[in-house]
Amino acid sequence: MSSTKNPSGDGKPGRLAADLQGRREREQGYRAKALKILPWICGRCEREFSARNLRQLTVHHKDHDHDHNPADGSNWELLCLYCHENEHSRQEVADAYGEAEAAQRREPVSTQRPFEALGALLKSRKK
């Protein structure tokens, strides 16, 4: 019995390994292209990278579709590991809670009006 098949014999582990290998090849392809056409600077924190620490720079898909890889790089931005993680965490929160309703976006009501009588005070000083 081959080690790439599971006990049921349906060949899923072999297919999963092939899918994973295809994904790795695709990622390496667009990563190499992005590193050639984009400056080695994080798009958020603006940290600069050299060949020595380039592995800490990741390719982020702006539309979150990893299959959308135009040759001009218009869907990519280079982000450091920290900013990339932060971006995906923010997206997960937005997906979980959805967009705020218009009623929820209103400004907080202030009870203080420190300049309410300023106009009258200035007018009284001019006289």
C-alpha positions in Angstrom: 0.0 0.0 0.0 1.4 3.4 -1.0 2.0 6.0 1.7 0.3 8.7 -0.4 -3.1 7.1 -0.1 -5.3 6.9 2.9 -6.9 3.7 4.2 -10.1 4.2 2.3 -8.1 4.2 -1.0 -9.7 7.3 -2.5 -6.3 8.9 -3.2 -7.1 12.2 -1.4 -3.7 12.7 0.2 -2.0 12.4 -3.2 -4.4 14.9 -4.7 -4.0 17.3 -1.7 -0.3 17.1 -2.0 -0.5 18.0 -5.8 -2.9 20.9 -5.0 -0.5 22.2 -2.4 2.5 21.9 -4.8 0.6 23.8 -7.5 -0.3 26.5 -5.0 3.4 26.8 -3.9 4.5 27.1 -7.5 1.8 29.8 -8.2 2.8 31.7 -5.1 6.5 31.6 -6.0 5.7 32.8 -9.5 3.8 35.9 -8.5 6.1 36.6 -5.6 9.1 36.6 -7.9 7.3 38.9 -10.3 6.2 41.3 -7.5 9.7 41.5 -6.1 11.0 42.4 -9.6 8.5 45.2 -10.3 7.8 46.7 -6.9 10.3 48.4 -4.6 11.3 46.4 -1.5 9.5 48.6 0.9 6.5 47.7 3.1 3.4 49.5 1.7 2.1 50.3 5.2 5.0 50.9 7.6 7.5 51.9 4.9 10.2 49.7 6.3 12.9 49.0 3.7 14.2 45.5 3.0 17.4 44.2 1.5 18.3 40.8 0.1 19.3 39.7 3.6 15.9 40.1 5.2 13.7 39.9 2.0 11.9 36.7 3.3 10.1 39.0 5.8 8.4 40.8 2.9 5.2 39.3 1.7 2.9 39.8 -1.3 -0.6 41.0 -0.4 -3.5 40.8 -2.8 -5.4 44.0 -2.6 -8.7 42.3 -3.5 -7.9 39.2 -1.4 -8.2 37.0 -4.5 -5.0 34.9 -4.7 -5.9 33.8 -8.2 -6.1 37.4 -9.6 -2.5 38.0 -10.5 -2.2 40.6 -13.4 1.2 40.9 -15.0 1.4 44.6 -14.2 1.2 43.9 -10.4 -1.9 46.2 -10.0 -3.4 43.7 -7.5 -0.3 43.3 -5.4 1.4 45.3 -2.6 4.4 44.3 -0.6 3.8 44.2 3.1 6.1 43.1 5.9 5.0 40.1 8.0 3.5 42.3 10.7 1.5 44.6 8.5 0.3 41.7 6.4 -1.0 39.9 9.5 -2.6 43.1 10.7 -4.3 43.6 7.3 -5.8 40.1 7.3 -6.9 40.4 10.9 -8.7 43.7 10.1 -10.4 42.0 7.2 -11.5 39.1 9.3 -13.1 41.5 11.9 -14.8 43.4 9.1 -16.2 40.1 7.7 -17.4 38.9 11.1 -19.1 42.1 12.1 -20.0 43.6 8.7 -20.2 47.2 7.7 -21.6 49.6 10.2 -25.1 50.8 9.5 -25.6 54.5 8.8 -27.3 54.9 12.2 -24.2 53.4 13.9 -21.8 55.8 12.1 -23.1 59.0 13.6 -20.8 61.2 15.5 -21.0 61.1 19.3 -23.1 63.7 20.9 -21.2 66.3 22.9 -22.9 67.9 25.9 -20.3 70.6 26.2 -20.3 73.8 24.1 -17.2 75.7 25.2 -17.5 78.4 22.4 -21.3 78.8 22.5 -21.2 82.4 23.8 -18.0 83.4 22.0 -19.7 85.3 19.2 -21.7 87.4 21.7 -18.6 88.1 23.8 -16.6 89.2 20.8 -19.4 91.5 19.6 -19.7 93.1 23.1 -15.9 93.9 23.1 -16.1 95.7 19.8 -18.5 98.3 21.1 
